[in-house]
């Protein structure tokens, strides 16, 4: 494969004629329920660039929603995938197992937070792994209720839609949902400030607010698990106040409740640690991973304490494609790349660069209400000038302006007013700065 040139280049307007033709073909062939963010069709990608079918080279600040963390078509991954595909592509691990599955589980047991004996099980998607984590927790505790949090996103299957907080577009019209799901308030420092500085900065206090709701609405005797994203993804890249996660975990341990960390978006060096839980020094009972685990191939996992992971009966966990050998080969190459190329440290460098630039913009523009995140998982929350009122229209316009200039950015948040940045860790400082230059010019033009 020829390396993709690492420069932004607009050969045509966005979209170009070939992408426009494919847009028409999509409309005729693909369910209209499948939406797209940008009106371009990818042809090649690598480093910090996605090249479309018209020859436009776009700066990638999205990584396919945090999937191509180590860079698209990363050399070790591409070689490992080709080699494994030449040997065999599938046997089903539950029928004739293979070493690659075991290799991945051994690495996950080694890398995830926490000491002691651990086990892992492999699946295909984040949603599927979340569902299996809930199954495992219910099997272990012999209880049924599950608590998720405000602004949470856990997937699009029936159970994970119930766990997800946001209705449109994820839940609207798709019910009824799985029962025994309850919701508690999250620590959201930027918006908790409306209720006082102490609640916004004291994670222990915010956790006690959540625990009070859980005690009253559910009761620990009925509660199998609490599931939380250490840094929320679709909900707006919300980083809870220090101490929030630790206090929740301590309460769970005291009450025979399984603490599940959903690290689907935050895992594998994305936040400047191998896993986001490490920033808080917590060791979850179960940790759910996917997205960045396999360099772009579909793979997910649940990893946790051996006594919990071993609770389900034999053959109670599995799935035809779970832990596919080609995806496992990609995961092993991804982990090797993260460790060999120092990508955890690279994520920290990206955080410093991006936050410095974004804080400079914030100092001159009161529409940037908050700059937050960790590593290469950074967000700005946009508000109406002089207050906290969310500005979803500005966010939408800013995304559109960036897209037209060849910069891939994504929005998120319960109120649709958060611009999120998920650059691949293979991106250069030059491309990062150029992408932020484009955003700064677009923000100024939209004043």
KEMARZA-443537 format. One record per atom (N, C-alpha, C, CB): x, y, z. Coordinates in steps of 0.02 Angstrom, whole numbers, plus 50000, padded with zeros to 5 digits. Glycine has a CB too. Example, Ala and Ser with C-alpha at 12.3 -4.5 7.8 and 13.67 -1.06 7.14 Angstrom:
# residues 2
506604971650390/506154977550390/506604983550390/505654977650452/506424988850354/506844994750357/506455000250394/507044997050286/
This chain:
# residues 447
500424994050000/500005000050000/500445006350000/499525000050061/500295010949956/500655017249954/500435021650012/500535020949886/500915024750047/500755028950104/500335034950081/501405031350138/499855036850123/499435042550108/499825048950126/498765042250148/499855053550079/500215059850092/499905063450150/500215064350029/500315065750197/500065068750259/499995076250253/500535067050317/499575078350206/499395085350198/498655085950182/499825088750142/498355091350205/497655092750187/497645095450116/497325097850236/497185093050076/497155095150006/496435094549981/497625090849961/496175099949953/495495099949925/495555100149849/495075105949952/495465094249819/495485093849746/494825095949715/495645086749724/494285095349752/493615097249729/493255100649787/493205091149702/492665103149773/492225105149827/492025098849865/491595108949800/491785099749927/491545094149968/490785094149966/491805094650042/490455089149939/490735083049910/490945084049837/490225077449914/491405079849815/491605079849745/491135075649703/492315077349737/491235075449637/490765071849593/490715064349607/490975072949522/491275061049622/491235053949636/490865052449701/491935050849638/490995056549752/490625055649815/489885057249804/490915060249870/489735062249764/489035063949751/488675058249718/488995070249707/489005054849671/488705049049638/488575043449688/489155046549581/489045042449734/488955037349785/488405039149835/489605036149822/488325045549848/487765047749891/487105045749860/487795055449902/487045046749794/486435044749759/486345037149761/486455047149686/486875033449753/486825026149756/486625023849826/487495022949736/486905027049877/486705025349946/485965026349956/487105029549997/485705032049933/484995033549942/484555028149911/484825040349912/484775025249856/484385020149821/484475013149850/484565020049748/485025011949886/485195005149906/485205003849981/485845003349878/485325009150021/485445008250092/484855011150131/486105011750114/484665007850186/484125010350228/484265017550248/484045006050291/483755021750244/483835028850263/483955029550338/483215032850243/483845024050376/484005024250447/484745024350462/483695018450481/485155022950412/485885023150420/486125030050396/486235017450379/486305034250442/486525041050425/487275041450416/486305045950477/487525046950389/488245048250383/488385055350407/488495047150311/488975056450433/489155062950459/489405067550404/489695062250513/489835064850360/490125068950308/489915066450239/490885068950313/489845070950190/489625068950123/490195066950078/489235074650091/490645062850104/491215060350064/491275052850073/491875063950084/491565049550024/491685042450027/492425041050028/491345038749968/492655037350078/493365036150089/493645031350037/493485033450159/494265032650017/494625028049973/495245025250007/494825031649908/495605029350044/496205027150079/496265031250143/496855027950034/496655028750190/496775032550252/497415030050284/496185031950301/497745034550320/498345032850357/498595038950394/498895030250310/498955037750449/499205043450489/498625047650513/499695047650449/498645054150496/498105058650515/497675060850458/498395064650548/497665057050403/497315059050342/496835053550319/497825060650286/496245055750296/495785051450259/495725054450189/495065050950294/495845050350138/495795052650068/495155049950038/496415050350026/494775054350006/494125052049978/494205050049905/493595057549985/493655047749876/493665045049807/493805050449755/493005041649792/493735056849774/493875062349728/494585065049736/493375067949738/494975062049781/495665064349790/495735069749842/495935066849726/495195071449879/495255076149935/495585072749994/494555078949954/496055076150025/496375073450084/496135077450145/497145073750078/495825073950191/495495076950248/495885075650312/494775074350255/495955080750356/496265079750421/495775075950465/496475086650453/496015070450493/495585065950532/495625067550606/495775058650519/495095070750632/495055072050704/494505067950735/494935079550717/494345062250704/493815057950729/494005050650739/493245058250683/494495048150702/494735041250708/494165036150703/495095040250774/493665037450660/493115032750654/492755031750720/493365026150628/492675037150758/492415037150827/492865032950872/491685034550828/493485034950876/493975032250924/494175025050910/493695032550994/494125022850848/494295015950830/495005015350804/493805013250778/495195019650757/495875019250727/496365023350769/495865021750653/496385021850833/496795025550880/497535025650860/496725022650949/497795020050836/498505019650819/498635021950747/498765012550829/498115024250712/498175026350642/497855021150597/498905027350623/497565023450543/497215019050497/497715014850457/496775023050448/497535008550446/497965003950408/498675003950436/497985005850334/498715003850502/499375003850536/499784997950511/499295003650613/500424998950498/500824993750465/500814986950500/501524996050460/500904986850566/500894980350601/500214976950595/501084981250675/499684980950599/499004978150595/498874975450525/498474983450613/499044979350474/498924977050405/499304970550390/499134982550355/499924970150414/500314964050402/500034958150440/501044965150423/499824959250503/499544953750543/498884951250515/499444956050615/498474955850491/497824953850461/497944949750398/497404960150445/498404951950355/498534948350293/498804941350308/499034952250250/499264940850356/499554934350373/499024929650401/500124935250423/498604932150446/498094927750476/497564925750425/497774931250536/497374930450382/496864928850331/497124923350284/496674935050291/497774923150274/498064917950232/498084911150265/498754919950213/498024910850331/498034904550368/497324901750377/498364905450436/496894905550410/496174903950414/495804910150440/496044897750460/495194910950418/494804916850435/494284915650489/494464919550374/494104909250500/493594907750550/493554900250561/492894910450527/493474898450625/493284891450640/492734891450692/493884887350664/492634897050727/492224897950787/492594895150847/491524894350778/492784899650891/493184897750949/492824892550992/493344903850991/492154892550991/491774887751031/491774880751000/491064890251041/491994880250937/492004873750903/492714870950901/491724874350832/493144874250864/493854872350864/494254878650882/494074869450793/494454879250945/494774885450968/495474886350939/494814885451044/495754892250950/496404894050922/496774898650970/496324897550853/497434898650962/497874901851010/497784909451013/498594900250994/497624912550956/497584919850953/497074922651003/497404922050882/496524919251011/496004921251060/496314921351130/495384916551057/496654915951147/496964915451213/497494920951222/497284908451223/497894922151170/498394927451172/498094934251190/498764927951105/497544935951156/497214942451169/496974942651241/496624943551120/496664937351266/496414937251335/496984938051384/496034930751349/497554934851371/498124935451416/498364942751419/498694930851393/498394946051361/498604953051360/498104957551397/498684955551287/497454956351387/496954960351422/497004959351497/496244958451398/497104953351519/497174952051591/497784955551619/497224944451604/498304956051578/498924959551599/498844967051601/499494957651554/498504969751551/498494977051541/497954980751581/498394978451468/497394977551593/496844981051626/497004982451699/496194977051621/496714987751728/496864989551797/496674983951845/496504995951816/497064983251898/496894978451951/497374972651953/496204976051941/497524970452013/497934964652022/497504958452031/498404965452081/497804953052052/497434946852063/497284943251998/496794948352099/496964937552006/496814933251949/496234936151909/496654926151971/496314936351843/495804939051798/495644934251742/496024945851769/495064935351712/494854931651653/494574936651602/494324926051671/494564934551539/494254938651486/493824934251442/494794942251444/493354937451407/492964934151354/492894939151297/492264931851381/492914936651236/492914940951177/492254940751140/493484938951130/492074946551112/491444947351074/491584951651013/490884950451119/491074954650984/491164958250921/491104965850927/490654955850872/490634968250966/490494975450970/490464977751042/489834977050934/490504984251051/490434987051118/489774985251150/490524994451117/489234985851112/488574984251138/488544977051162/488044985351085/488824972451123/488804965351140/489214964051203/489074961151082/489774967351210/490184966551271/489824969251332/490864969951262/489494975051325/489114977851381/488564972951403/488804984651361/488194970251355/487664965551372/487944959551409/487294963151308/488514956951387/488814951251420/489074953051490/489364948451378/489324959051498/489534961151565/488944961151613/489844968151563/488364963451589/487754963351631/487554956151647/487174967051596/487584951751597/487434944651609/487894941651662/487514940651543/488534943151657/489024940451704/488884943051775/489744942451683/488744949651780/488604952551846/487974949551877/488524960251841/487464948551837/486844945551863/486964938351885/486284945851810/487354934751846/487504927851864/487894927451929/487904924551807/488354932051938/488784932051998/488404934052061/489374936651988/487994939352056/487654942052115/486974938852128/487574949552108/486694935652077/486014933052079/485504938552095/485964927452132/485674944552071/485214950252074/485084952752004/485504956052120/484604957251995/484394958951927/484484966351908/483684957251918/484394970951954/484374978051936/485064980551915/484114982251994/485064985551871/485684988651846/485584996251847/485874986051774/486084999851870/486075007151869/486565009851818/486235010051940/486315014251775/486735018151730/486645025551748/486545016851654/486965030051711/486995036951733/486715041751681/487705038851749/486535047651704/486325053051659/486865053951605/486205059651698/486645055351544/487085056751487/487455050651461/487575062151505/487305044651488/487685038651469/487535036551398/487525033051517/488025033451367/487925029851304/488265022951310/488215033851242/487875017651299/488145010951304/487995006551243/487885007651365/487635009151193/487525005251133/486825005751104/487674998151147/486705001651052/486095002151013/485664995751014/486255003850942/485884990551050/485464984651057/484924986051110/485884978351077/484454981351119/483884983051162/484104984551234/483394977351162/484514980251263/484734981551331/485164987851335/485124975551359/485614988751288/486064994451291/485705001051274/486664993451245/485165000651235/484745006651226/484435008551293/484205005351173/484215003651331/483925005151397/484435008451442/483664998651430/485075006451437/485605009451477/485785016451453/486225005051476/485695017651388/485865024051357/485355029451377/485905023451281/485595035551390/485155040751415/484795044651360/485555045651457/485135045651304/484885050351253/484375046951208/485465053151211/483795050051199/483265047051159/483415047451084/482605050451174/483505053451059/483605054350987/484345055150972/483215060550962/484625051150927/484305046450882/484315039150905/484625046850815/484535037850966/484705030950985/484115026751008/485215031151039/483605029851038/483075025951070/482375027451041/483075027251143/482295033251012/481645035650991/481285030650945/481705042350956/480695028350967/480285023950926/480475016650927/480305026250857/480975014750968/481235007950966/481035003751027/481975008050961/480645006451073/480455002851134/479924997651120/480215007651187/479724993751171/479924994251242/480634991551253/479434990551286/480934994051305/481624992251320/481674987151377/482024998451338/482274984451386/482394979551438/482224982451507/483134977151436/481924978351550/481734980851617/482304980751666/481164976651644/482164983251727/482634983251783/483254987351769/482834976251799/483154992951732/483694997751719/483505004251753/483824998751642/483955007051792/483825013251829/484375018251814/483775011851906/484235024751829/484705029951811/484855034351871/484435034251752/485495036151878/485715040451933/486075046551905/486175036451981/486125051951945/486455058051921/487215057251918/486275063851967/487495059751864/488225059651854/488545065751885/488385059151779/489185065351897/489575071351911/489755074651844/490225069651951/489485080851833/489585084551771/489825091551792/488915084951727/490475092251805/490715098351837/490495104851805/491455098151839/490505105351739/490335111651706/489615113651722/490425111051630/489155108851721/488445110451733/488255109951807/488005105851692/488615105851845/488485105651917/488655112351950/488895100051950/489065116451917/489235122951945/488615127351956/489725126651899/488075125951918/487445129551929/487175128451999/486925127351877/487355122752029/487085120952094/487585122152150/486865113552094/488145125452133/488635127152184/489325124352168/488405124752251/489835128052187/490525126152172/490705119552205/491005131652196/490445118252265/490645112152301/490435105952263/490335112152371/489815105852238/489585099952201/489975099052136/488835100652186/490185104552105/490555104152042/491265101552050/490575110952009/491545102552109/492255100852118/492365094952166/492625106852144/491865093152204/491935087952254/491615081552229/491625090152322/492025076952201/491755070852173/491425066352225/492285067052138/491695066352286/491395062352339/490685064652354/491825062752403/490575071152356/489905073952368/489435072152311/489945081552377/489675072752250/489255071052191/489085063652192/489615072952126/489555059452213/489415052252216/488895050752269/490065048352231/488935054152326/488435053052379/487735055052356/488625056952442/487695060252313/487045061952283/486785056152242/487105068352239/487215053152200/487015047452158/486825041452201/487575045552110/487215039952252/487085034252295/486425035052332/487655033252346/486265041152351/485615042352384/485045040552337/485555049752405/485095042452274/484585040752224/484545033152216/484725044152156/485115029852211/485135022552202/484815019052262/485855020152193/484985021252322/484705018152382/483935018852383/485005021352445/483695024652365/482975025952369/482585022452313/482845033452366/482865022452252/482485020052194/482585012652180/482675023952133/483145009852202/483305002952185/483424998752248/483915002652139/483915000852288/484114997052346/484664992252329/483524993352376/485184992152369/485774988052355/485594980652353/486314989152406/485094978552391/484924971452393/484644968952326/484404970152447/484434973552283/484154971752218/484644973052161/483514975452205/485204976152176/485634978952124/486214974352106/485914985752147/486224972152044/486764967852019/487384971852001/486534963851960/487284977651969/487864981251941/487724988651934/488064978351874/488264992351940/488294999351919/488754999651859/488535004151977/488535002751804/488955003251745/489065010651729/488644999551684/489685012451716/489845019451703/490445019951656/489995023051769/490435025051614/491005026951573/491455031451616/490785030551506/492095029651625/492525033851667/492585041051640/493225030851670/492565041751575/492455048151542/491895046951492/493115051051507/491345050551498/490785049051453/490955050851382/490165052751476/490715046751335/490845047851265/490315051951231/490915041251230/489805048651205/489265052051169/488925057351213/488745047051145/488935056251279/488615061051325/488955067751328/488595058151393/489565068351301/489895074951298/490595075151325/489485079751336/490945069351326/491635069151351/491685072151421/492115072951302/491215070151463/491165072851531/491655069051576/490445072251558/492095072851608/492585070051656/492305071251726/493305073251647/492105066051763/491835067151829/492335070551875/491595060551860/492075074051926/492525077051975/492925071652011/492115081252026/493545073452030/493985068752064/493645065852126/494635072252084/493665059252131/493365055952189/492685052852175/493305060652244/492365054852122/491685052352107/491705044752095/491395055952045/492155042552051/492195035452034/492425031352094/492665034451974/492905033952132/493165030152189/492635029152242/493765033752219/492235034252255/491705033652306/491175028752283/491395040452320/490995028952219/490515024152192/490775017052198/490355025752119/491405016052180/491695009352183/491705006752255/492405009452155/491885010952303/491895008852373/491195006752396/492165014552418/490685010552376/490005008752394/489805002052363/489505014252372/489995001052300/489834994652267/490164988852304/490074994852194/490794989552323/491144984252357/490824982652425/491884986052367/490564987852458/490254986852524/489564983652518/490194993452560/489274983552458/488584981452450/488484975752400/488164987252430/489024972052384/488974966352339/488664968452272/488554960652370/488904974052246/488674976552181/489284976652135/488354983752187/489214973952075/489774973652028/489854980551995/489644968151974/490464983151997/490634989651967/490914988251897/491144993652011/490544990351846/490744989251776/490984995951746/490164986251734/491594996051722/491855001951687/491785000751612/492605003351706/491395004951579/491315004551506/491875008851476/490605007051483/492415005551454/492985009051423/492995007751348/493645006651455/492415006951319/492375005851247/492715011551209/491645005051224/492565017651228/492855023451193/493515025851225/492365029151192/493605024751289/494175027551324/494785022951326/493975029251394/494695016551308/495235011751317/495785012151265/494945005051316/496335008851280/496905007851235/497255014351215/496665004351172/497505017751267/497945023551260/497585029951241/498475022151209/496945029651229/496575035551205/496645041551252/495845033851196/496615040451318/496585045951365/497265047751396/496105044351420/497805045151370/498455046451401/498615041651456/498475053451427/498225036351462/498365030451503/498105024551462/498035030751576/498335018551476/498075012951438/497315012551446/498415006351459/497075013951508/496355014151521/496205020151565/496105007451555/495635023151553/495465029451589/495405028451663/494825032251562/495215022451686/495165021151758/495815022551794/494945013951770/496375021851759/497025022851790/497115030051815/497585021051741/496805034851782/496855041851804/496565042751874/496495046451754/496075038651891/495745039251956/496015034052006/494995038451949/496465029751984/496745024752028/496255019452050/497035028052087/495735018152010/495225013252029/495315006751990/494525016152018/495085001352020/495124994751990/494424991851984/495584990052033/494104992551926/493414990151919/493374982551927/493134992151851/492774980151944/492664972951946/492674970051876/492004971351981/492344973451829/492334971551759/492484977651717/491644968551739/492854976751662/492994982151616/492814979951546/493744984351620/492444984251511/492194982751444/492604986751393/491434984451437/492864983351342/493264986651292/493034984851222/494004984851301/493194989151174/493044988051103/493414993551064/492254988251089/493094996551014/493355002050974/494105001450959/493235008551010/494535004650999/495255004850984/495624998350994/495565010051024/495284993051013/495614986751031/495964983350973/495104982051061/495724984250911/495974980150855/496104984150792/495474974650840/496274990450799/496504994450742/496004995050685/497114991550716/495364994250699/494854995050648/494454988750634/495174997350585/494654983150661/494274976950651/493784975950709/494744970850644/493224972550697/492724971850750/492934966750803/492054969750719/493034969250863/493214965050920/493024968850983/493974963050919/492804965151034/492664968251099/492804963051152/491934970751103/492804965351215/492984960851269/492664962951334/493744960451277/492584958151378/492454959351449/493024956051488/491744956451472/493334959951532/493884957551573/493734959051646/494564960751551/493894954451691/493764955951761/494014950651808/493044956951771/493834951751871/494034947151924/493804940051908/493744949451992/494244935351919/494124928451898/493484925651927/494704924051917/493354926951992/492764923952023/492114926651993/492774925152098/492134932751967/491534935651935/491474932951864/491564943351934/492024933151827/492014930851757/491854923451751/492694932251725/492014919551802/491884912351800/491194910451826/492404908651839/490784915451845/490124913951873/489634910851823/489824920351901/489614913151760/489134910051713/489294902651701/489134913851646/488774898851687/488854891651672/489234890851606/488164888151670/489534885051597/489904883451537/489444884151476/490204876251540/489684887651425/489324889251363/488804894751372/488984883051336/488794897851431/488344903551441/488594909851407/488254904851514/489234910151390/489524915751354/489784913351287/490104919151395/489754917651237/490024915751172/489674919351116/489964908251161/489714916651056/489434919650996/489834917350936/489434927351001/489504916550880/489814913550821/490464917050802/489334913750764/490454923650799/491044927350774/491474930050830/490824933050730/491284929150893/491644932150949/492374930050951/491314930451013/492824935050951/493544933450951/493774930450885/493704928651007/493514933050830/493714930750763/494484930850757/493394935150708/494784925850726/495514925550725/495854931350690/495734919150693/495554933950637/495844939650602/495824945950647/495484941050535/495264946850681/495214952450728/495694951650786/494494953150754/495794945450810/496274944350864/496984945950841/496234937050887/497154944050780/497814945750754/497914953350752/497914942750684/497384956850732/497414964150730/497494967050800/496784967050697/497154964150849/497204966550917/497914965650945/496704963050962/498204959950932/498894958750955/499384963750925/499114951550939/499284965250861/499714970150827/499584977250853/499604969950751/498964978650870/498794985250899/499124986250966/498034985950906/499084981251010/499394981651076/500154982351069/499224975451118/500454978551022/501164979151011/501354986150988/501394974050958/500954989050944/501084995850919/501035001050975/500604997650863/500525000551017/500445005251073/501055005051118/499805003751113/501274999051135/501834998351182/502504999951150/501844991351211/502614997751089/503264998751057/503375005951035/503324994250997/502835009351016/502895016150989/502755021551040/502435016950930/502645019851103/502545024851155/501925029051145/503145029451158/501375025851127/500775029751109/500385032351168/500325025451067/500485029451227/500175032351287/500465039351299/500285027851350/501115039951293/501435046451301/501235051151244/502205045751303/501155048451184/500945052651127/500255055651140/500935048551062/499805051851171/499145054451187/499195060351236/498695048951217/499665059951282/499755065451329/500025071751294/500235063451386/500465070651245/500725076351207/500165079651167/501285074051159/499725075651138/499165078351101/498705082451147/498755072751067/498595079951208/498185083651256/498475090551269/498125079751323/499125090851281/499445097251296/499365102051237/500185096251312/499505099651177/499455103951118/498745106451108/499695100051055/498265101951112/497575103851097/497285108351150/497145097551090/497405106751213/497125110951266/497435117951266/497235107651334/498085118451252/498395125051248/498045129251195/499145124451231/497945126451135/497605130151081/496885131851098/497635126151017/496535126951125/495815127951139/495705132851197/495485121351154/496145132751246/496085137551301/496235144651275/496555135751358/496685145251227/496805151851197/496175154351162/497395151451147/495855149851126/495225151851093/494695153751144/494965146151049/494655149851198/494155151151250/494255157951282/494175145651303/494885159851292/495025166351324/494745172151284/495765167151333/494675171251218/494445176651174/493725175851151/494895177151115/493395170451173/492735168951146/492305165651200/492785164351082/491815169451226/491415166651281/490875161751258/491085172351319/490885160151193/490445154651170/490755147851185/490315155351095/491395147651200/491715141451222/491635141151298/492475141151200/491135137551321/490995137351392/491485132951431/490295134851403/491715127551399/492145122851435/492605119351386/491725117751474/493215118251408/493705114051373/493875108451421/494355118151351/493805102251399/493905096651445/494125090351408/493265095251485/494295085251447/494495078951419/495195077051441/494445079051344/495405071151417/496075068651434/496375065451372/496045063551492/497035066051366/497385062951311/497135065551244/497315055451314/497025060851198/496755062651132/496005061751130/497095058351077/495685063651186/494955063451193/494745070151224/494715057251237/494695075251182/494615082151204/493965084951175/495215086451183/493645089351214/493015092351191/492975099651211/492415088451220/492565103251173/492355109951192/491595110051195/492635115451143/491335113051247/490605113851253/490425120951234/490355112151325/489985121651185/489805128251157/489145130551187/489765127851080/489145136951206/488565139851240/488395146651209/488685140551315/487795149051224/487615155851204/488045160751244/486855157251215/488265166351214/488725170951249/488455173151317/488845177151206/488915172851365/488755175551431/488375170951478/488375181651423/488315164651461/487935160151505/488095152851494/487205161251495/487625148551514/487725141351509/487235138151459/487645138151577/486825142251426/486325139351381/486675135951322/485845144851355/486535129551311/486865125851256/486715128951188/486645118551257/487215128951144/487125131651077/487245126151026/487615137751064/486725122151014/486775116650966/486835119150895/486175112150973/486525124850879/486555127450811/487255129650793/486075133350803/487605132850839/488305134750827/488725128550816/488585139050885/488615123450857/488995117250851/488895114150783/488795112350906/488275113850761/488125110950696/488445114950640/487365110750685/488415121650644/488705125950593/489465125450592/488505133250604/489765124750651/490495124250655/490735117650625/490735124850728/490375112350638/490545105850608/490495106250532/490085100350634/489955109150507/489865109650435/490405113750402/489175112650419/490605119250435/491135123450408/491805119650406/491205129850449/491945115950459/492565112050460/492565106750406/492665108850529/491995103250399/491935098050348/492065100850278/491255094750350/491785106750264/491865109650198/492585111450182/491425115850191/492985112350236/493695114150228/494155108150237/493885119550278/493865102150239/494275096150240/494525094150309/494845097050196/494135095350361/494305093250429/493735089150456/494465099450475/493885082950475/493375078450503/493315079750578/493545070950489/492735082350599/492595083250670/491895080350684/492635090750690/491775078850747/491155075850769/490845080050824/491255068550792/490185079750829/489845082950885/489555077450930/489275087750861/489365079450991/489055074651037/488725078651093/489585069651066/488515075251145/488225078451203/487465078051204/488425085651205/487205077651264/486475077251273/486125083151240/486305077051348/486435088851241/486135094951213/486375096551143/486275100851259/486785092051113/487025093051045/487505098851037/486455093950999/487835100851092/488245106951090/488975105851106/487965112051137/489205099551099/489905097951115/490265095851052/489945092351169/490825099051039/491265097250984/491805092651012/491575103650949/491865086550985/492335081751013/492905080350964/491975075251032/493485079450993/494085078150953/494385071450974/494615083850962/494465067050925/494745060350936/495275058950883/494185054950935/495805062850880/496305061750828/496665055150837/496805067550826/496885051950783/497315046150790/497975048150822/497435042750722/498255043650860/498885045250894/499465045550845/499035040150948/499355043450783/499865043850731/499875050650696/499745038350680/499425055150713/499385061650679/499985065850699/498715065250697/500205070150653/500765074750667/500515081050702/501135076550602/500965084350737/500795090750768/500585095850715/501395093550808/500905095450657/500745100250603/500015099550581/501215099250543/499795093350571/499105092350551/498615094250606/498995085050531/498785092750669/498355094850724/498275102350726/498645092350791/498835105950721/498795113250722/498415115950663/499505116250724/498505112950604/498135115250546/497385114150554/498385111750483/497205108350581/496495107050593/496195112050642/496405100150620/496565113750694/496325118750743/496315125750713/496765118550805/496785127250668/496765133650632/496105134350592/497365134250584/495915128950558/495295128950520/494695130250565/495195122350482/494685126850623/494125127750670/494115134850698/494185122650728/494705137550714/494725144350741/494465149450690/495445146250761/494655148550626/494405153150574/493655152350565/494775151750507/493405146150568/492685145050560/492295148050619/492535137450555/492565147350679/492235150150738/492205157750734/492605147950803/492745160750710/492755168050702/492265170350649/493455170450682/492215166550594/491745168350541/491015167750563/491865163950481/490895163450613/490215162350637/490045166950696/490115155050659/490465171750710/490345176350766/489725180550752/490955181050779/
